[in-house]
Amino acid sequence: MEGRHDKAIQDMDKASFELLLAERLKDSTPAALRKDHSYSHRHSGQFPPHLSPSLRTATERRPSQPPDLALPTHTDINAVPTNPPQRKESSLSQCEPSLHGNHNHLQHYGALIRESATTYPVKLMADVAAGQVAPEAGSELSPTSGHEIRRGHVLCELISTEEAYVSDLKTLVAVFAVPLCEYAGSRALQMEPILHPLQTLFVFQHRFLRMLRRATGVVAVARLFAAEAAGFEAYVGYCSQYHWLCGTLDLLETEPEWASFLSQVQKEINVHCGKRRLGVRDFLIKPVQRICKYPLFLKDLVKHTDPSSETGIYTELTNALALVRGVCEAIDLEQQHVNSMRLRQAVLANYSDTPELPLSMVSKLGSIILSGPLRVVSYNGNGPNTLHTLGCVLFRRFFIVLKPKRSAMLLPQFWFPLHTMQLADDGVLCSWRLAHIGSGQSMGFEARSDGEKRMWMAKLDEAISASMAR
């Protein structure tokens, strides 16, 4: 059937073909789902067996939308500990219309019939600027300056990498996250935090890619980033959960009952990747990498825009860049908070309780701002004592110096509230002092590098100032 329809198109004259194409562009049904297959890929119309009935129904109702990947029903893993749901290797390709359509069949009489001129204008502009497609005479898509050509190259890379990213994200959800929750059995609630952020990202990025393809120029792309800045905040939740996701995967790999499931997941990933040799962790890191690339794309577009002669474009791009950078900063802050809480839990778990500084008090000091090993020397009337490498932990209003014991416990050696201390740079490379305001006694610290010294001094100065202001 596919070959017969393709031949029928080839036998059409140009006017008939353009009329058919115009009708197709008005059809809201995705090309991959059209029954006549006149210029589409084959699509079986079947759904992978690991998708829940509610997901099949939702996808059948809205074939052009990303699937609603709700937490599926499951069977108890204890009943069938090593028998994951049987999934065909072709399930990924059946799940959704392809994001990488091959439009070579749209060539007629040796010239490209620009389907993308109507549906994907920015993609066509990028292809023209990159020299991949020749512009029509007098076309408004023709680049008129070096800046436009260079921006076209950036847009071309943005769209092509976005298509690949959404495809990889779909793979991660379809062959790992949803089947994982289905196979989890009694541990499904524990696995749901893996599915939810990935589901949110996939739905958002699928819609973002569709709007990006239909943008009508650089300004439209900039406005799209600005309008969708709130949607990018979904990355804050995912990035804060990333280390937890990797830790969960590490745990599953140590449990024999999960071996067959993870092996099947890897096989399906290999089918998707082809010659690329990627594992689940390589896919889990992709959202973290992608959100960091968006400011770089926008920065390149700003770089190739003249603020004096292209004021409007420059303003739109810088506004979009500021908003996306704000999302990245929010991710950094959230990650710092998560790391601080994890570090706090580790310190409290290994803290050696003492009457002088009981664990009950340390547990109320809040989050940890900074911690790490430093060489410490205390000063008394007879001069400095011997340097010792000790663990230093900076809380918001408290500073503790800990000595590790052989039993992996942390014994408090020195501690003091920050409002009683004064920070001093003694001018020696990599070292500084903390002096007690009342007694004048001081303690010296030595970092491993000048950069580490500056980081410690900046955080200490900020914490001491905030503590004194209370």
Buried (B, 14 or more C-beta within 10 A) or exposed (E): EEEEBBEEBEEEEEEEBEEBBEEBEEEEEBBBBBEEBBBBBEBEEEBBEBBBEEBBEBBEEEBEBBBBBBBBEBBEBEEEBEEBBEBEBEBBBBBBBBBEBEBEBBEBEEEBBBBBBEBBBBBBBBBBBBEEBEBBEEEEBBBEEEBBBBBBBBBBBBBBEBBEBBBBBBBBBBBBBBBBBBBBBEBBEEBBBBBBBBBBBBBBBBBBBBEBBBBEBBBBBBBBBBEBBEBBBBBBBBBBBBEEBBEBBEEBEEEEBBBBBBEBBBEBBBBBBEEEEBBBEBBBBBBBEBBEBBBEBBBBBBEBBEEEEBEEBBBBBBBBBEBBBBBBEBBEEBBEEBBBEBBBEEBEEBBBEEEEBEEEEBEEBEEBBBBBEBBBBBBEEEEEEEBEEBBBBBBBBBBBBBBBEEEEBBBBBBBBEBBBBBBEEEEEEBBBBBBEEEEEEBBBBBBEEEEBBBBBBEEBEEBBEEBBEE
